[in-house]
Amino acid sequence: MAATRTIRHKGSTRLSEAPQKRAPRTAPPKHGVRGPATAERIATRLEEDIVLGRRHPRERLIEQDLCEQFNTHRADVRLAFFELEKKGIIQRIPNRGAIVRDLTPQEVTDIYAVREELEVMAVRILPFPASRADIDKLEAIQRDYSAAIDSGDLLTMFYCNLSFHRTLFALCGNTCLIETIEQLAQKAYGIRSYANAYPDTLDRARRDHVAMIAALRAANHNELIALTRRHLGPSPAAYIRAYQSRFGEVGASASAIARR
């Protein structure tokens, strides 16, 4: 039976029956934050560790260690692994678990051969003249990238570099081409840290970006295409040298990239 309470109206003392309101229930605090947000956080951290060279090819990724690090459960870690595997950054081996993906020199050669053609295609079909707003945006990203190199902030440098190339290739307007370039770039995340170990390579990348902006401003397709081809060379070359030194395995065509 509903509880009875007194409701006083102005000039009246009648009793009225109404159900009492219950205080809203408060969910008990959870141990850690779980779900897609946590899995995304784990995936991002692992991705950054691989890019920065904190985790190396063939290195095992231990579920329990990651559960403790992120104060979560195996379901979140496995979801993160699933997303990274889709990008081609890690590899899950039955009965062995997950490892940082080990790209052979031949695989690196193949990936960069395709990347080169796709990225050249993007700048070839890029409509000229580029807008002042687009050029200003690229210049702003480049300033941040250059500052990150000078300060040794490798993580900011990585994200600025991604942003620079995404912004440049987006100007071509071909969504399918842009998405495919992005997918191949993700596969190469583990390669980037090897080139970042050489200051002259970073300085060359910085100068390439400046020259790309100048070619874009001058509507010089041929120069932009040549710069795009050249810009891809140092990362796979550095990776292949390190791979050969560590594992003693080199693909048949790897030397072609290593000499670039």
N, C-alpha and C positions, 0 to 999 in steps of 0.2 A: 504494500500500500504506500502511496506517495506520502512523504512527510508534509506536515502542515506548517505554514509560517504566516505571520501577520503582515499584511500589506496595508499601510496607513495611507489613505487618500486624504486630500484636503477636506476638512469638514466632515470626515466619516471615520468610524471605528469598526467597519465591517471586517469579518475574517474572510479571507479568500484562500482557496487551496491552490497550490502551485508546486511542481516538483522542484526539489533543491538542485542547484547546479553543482556538479562535481568539479573539483580542480582538475585541470588537464594533466594527463600523465606525462611524466618526463622520462625519456628513454635512459636507461642506465649508461654510464660512460663506457665506451669501448676501449679495448686495449689496442692502441694503434689505429691508423686509418687504413681501411681496406678497400679493394675494388679497383676499377679501371684507373682512377687517379694515382693510386699507389703503384700499379703496374707501369704506368707511363713514367712515373718518377724513377723507378728502378731502371727501366729501359733507357731513359735519357742519361742517367748517371753512367751506366755501362757503356753506352755509346760514346760519351765524353771521355771515359777512361781509355777506351780503345783508340780514339782519335789522338789523344795526348800521349799515347805510348805507355800508359800505366798498366795496360794489359796487352799481352803479346799473342801472336799467332800460336795456336795449339794449346793455349793456356786454358785449364779447366775452370768452369764457373760453378762453384759449389752452392747448391740450393740452400743448405742449412746456414752457411756463412752469410748469404744475402738476406735470409730471413732475419737473422740476428742484427745485421747492419741496418736494415730498414724497419725493424720492429714489426714484422708482418708474418704472413703464412705462405706456405709453398704455392698455393693457388695463384697468388699475386706474382711470385717469382716466375712461375711457369707461363703466365700470361705475358710477362715481359719478354721471356725467351721466345715465345711464339712471334711477337711483333718484330724482334730483332732478327729472327730467322727469316721472316718474310722479306726483310730488307737485304738479306744476304750478308749480314754482319757477323752472325754467329752460326754455329752448326750444332744440331742435336743428333747424337749418335746413340742408337738403341743399346740399352744396358750399360752405357758409359756416361751418359749425361751430356751437358752442353760444353762446348769449347769455343774460343774465339776462332772465327773461320780462318783457315790457312789457305790463302790464295797462292797457287804455284806461280812461278814466273810466266808460264805459258798462259795461265788464266788472266794474269795482269796484262800481258801483251794483248790478249783478245779483247778484254774490257776496254782498254785505252784506245785500241784501234777503232772500236765502234763509237766510243765517246767522241773521239776526234771528228769522225765524219758527221755525227749528229750535231755537235756543237758548231761545226763549220756550217752545216746546213741552216742552223738557227740564225747565225749572223749574216749568212748570204741572203736569206729572205727577209731580213729585218728591214722595214720600210724607212727610207730616209726622206726628209730630214727628221732626226729625232727631236722631240720636244725639249724646250729649255727645262721644263720641270723634271723630265726623266734624266737629263744630264746632271742637273743639280742634285738629284737624289743619289746618283752614282758617285758624284764627287763627295757628298757627305759621308757615304758609306766608306769610301776610300780613305777619307781623313781619319775615321775611327780605326780602320784597318792599319793604317800607317802608325798611328799612335800606339796601338796594341803591340806592334812589332817592336817599337822603340822601348816600350815598358816591359817587354817579355811576357805579356799576358796572352798565353797561347790559346786559352779558351775563347776569349773575346776575338782574337785573331781568326779562329776557326769559324765562329758564327758570322763575323763580318765578311769573310771570304765567301761563305755560302750565300749570304745576302747579296753580295755584289754580283755573283754569277746568276743567281736566280732573277735578279732585277734586269740584268742585261738580256738573258735569254727570253724573258717574258715579253720583251719588246717585239719578238717575232710574231706573236699572236697565234701560233699554232699550239693549241692545248695538248694534243697528243704528243707532239714533239717535245714540248716542255716537260710533260710527265715522264717520258722515257729517259730524257737526259737526267732528271732527278733520280730515277730508279738506279741508273748506272752509277751516278755519283755516290749514292748511298753504299753500294757494293764496295766502293773504293775508300770508304772512311778509314779503314785500318791501314791504308797505305800512306795517308797524309803525314803521320807523325815522323816518318823517316826523313822526309825532305825538310821538315821543320827544324831538324837538328843542325842544319847548315845555314848560318847567317847570310851567306852570299845568295843562297837559294831564296830566302825570304825577301831579300832586297830586290832580287830579280823579279819576283812575283809582284812586289809593290810597283816597280817601274813598268811592268807589263800592264797593270791596271790603269796607271796614268796614261800610258800610250793608247790603250783601248778607248778611254774616254776622249782623247784627242782625235782618234780616228772616227769615232762616232760623231763628234762635233763637226769634223771636216767632211762628213759623209763619204769617207774613203773605205769602200767595201773591201778592196784588195788588202789594204793594210790591216783591217780588222780581222780578216780571215787568216792572214799570216800570223798575227799575234795570237789568235785562238789556237792555232796548231802548235806554236812554239810553247805556249803557256802550260800545256799538259805534260811536257816532257820530264821535268825534274822529279816529280813524285814517284812515278813507276821506276825510274832509274835508281833512285835512292833505295826503294823497297827491294828491288832485285839484288842490289849489291849486298844489302843486309841479309836477305834470305840466303844468298849463296854463302856468305860468311858463317851463318848460323847453322844451316841445314846441309850445305854442300850439294844442293840440287838446283839445277838451272835448266829451264826449258830450251828447246832448240832455237827459238827465235828471240829469246830474252836479250841476247847481246845487242840486238838491233836497237832496242830501247835504251839499254844501259849506256850506249855510246852517244845518245842524243844530248 
